[in-house]
Amino acid sequence: MVVFFEVLLVIFSIGLITVVLLQKGKSAGLAGAISGGAEHLFGKTKARGMDLVLQRTTVGLAAGFMVLAIVVAMLK
């Protein structure tokens, strides 16, 4: 059972890395680092199309990864 969850954890981690690397950057240098956080926080930039799919997939994979990491830690 533990091996199954560990394999699933590896699959989730590879998927999460892949989805994060597929996303395009939200900031442009130092100016983006200063104002980019505020724009993201207040929702001035809306994700559309493939960006929205990648964003939602990232959230789902991250949540699954955290849950699986906790489960594997508790089973060991």
C-alpha positions as CSV (number, residue, x, y, z in Angstrom):
1,M,0.0,0.0,0.0
2,V,2.8,2.4,0.9
3,V,4.6,1.6,-2.4
4,F,1.4,2.5,-4.3
5,F,1.1,5.9,-2.6
6,E,4.8,6.6,-3.2
7,V,4.5,5.8,-6.9
8,L,1.4,8.1,-7.0
9,L,3.4,10.8,-5.2
10,V,6.1,10.6,-7.8
11,I,3.6,10.8,-10.6
12,F,2.0,13.9,-9.0
13,S,5.3,15.6,-8.5
14,I,6.4,15.0,-12.2
15,G,3.0,16.3,-13.3
16,L,3.3,19.3,-11.1
17,I,6.8,20.2,-12.4
18,T,5.6,19.8,-16.0
19,V,2.6,22.0,-15.6
20,V,4.5,24.7,-13.8
21,L,7.2,24.7,-16.5
22,L,4.5,25.0,-19.2
23,Q,3.2,28.2,-17.8
24,K,4.5,31.5,-19.1
25,G,6.0,34.0,-16.8
26,K,3.8,36.6,-15.2
27,S,6.4,39.3,-14.6
28,A,8.9,41.2,-16.8
29,G,12.1,41.8,-14.8
30,L,12.4,44.1,-11.8
31,A,9.3,46.2,-12.7
32,G,7.2,43.0,-12.8
33,A,8.5,41.9,-9.5
34,I,7.4,45.1,-7.9
35,S,4.0,45.6,-9.5
36,G,3.3,42.0,-10.5
37,G,2.4,40.9,-7.1
38,A,-0.1,43.7,-6.6
39,E,-1.7,43.0,-10.0
40,H,-2.1,39.3,-9.2
41,L,-3.4,40.0,-5.7
42,F,-6.1,42.5,-6.9
43,G,-7.1,40.4,-9.9
44,K,-6.2,42.9,-12.7
45,T,-4.8,40.0,-14.9
46,K,-7.3,37.3,-15.7
47,A,-6.2,34.0,-17.0
48,R,-8.0,32.9,-20.1
49,G,-7.8,29.8,-22.3
50,M,-4.8,27.5,-21.9
51,D,-3.5,29.7,-19.1
52,L,-6.6,29.1,-17.1
53,V,-6.4,25.3,-17.7
54,L,-2.8,25.3,-16.6
55,Q,-3.5,27.4,-13.5
56,R,-6.4,25.1,-12.4
57,T,-4.3,22.0,-13.1
58,T,-1.5,23.4,-11.0
59,V,-3.8,24.0,-8.1
60,G,-5.3,20.5,-8.3
61,L,-1.9,18.8,-8.6
62,A,-0.4,20.8,-5.8
63,A,-3.4,19.9,-3.5
64,G,-3.1,16.2,-4.4
65,F,0.7,16.3,-3.9
66,M,0.3,17.8,-0.4
67,V,-2.4,15.3,0.6
68,L,-0.3,12.3,-0.8
69,A,2.8,13.6,1.0
70,I,1.0,13.7,4.3
71,V,-0.5,10.2,3.7
72,V,2.9,8.7,2.8
73,A,4.5,10.3,5.9
74,M,1.8,9.0,8.2
75,L,2.0,5.4,6.7
76,K,5.8,5.2,7.2
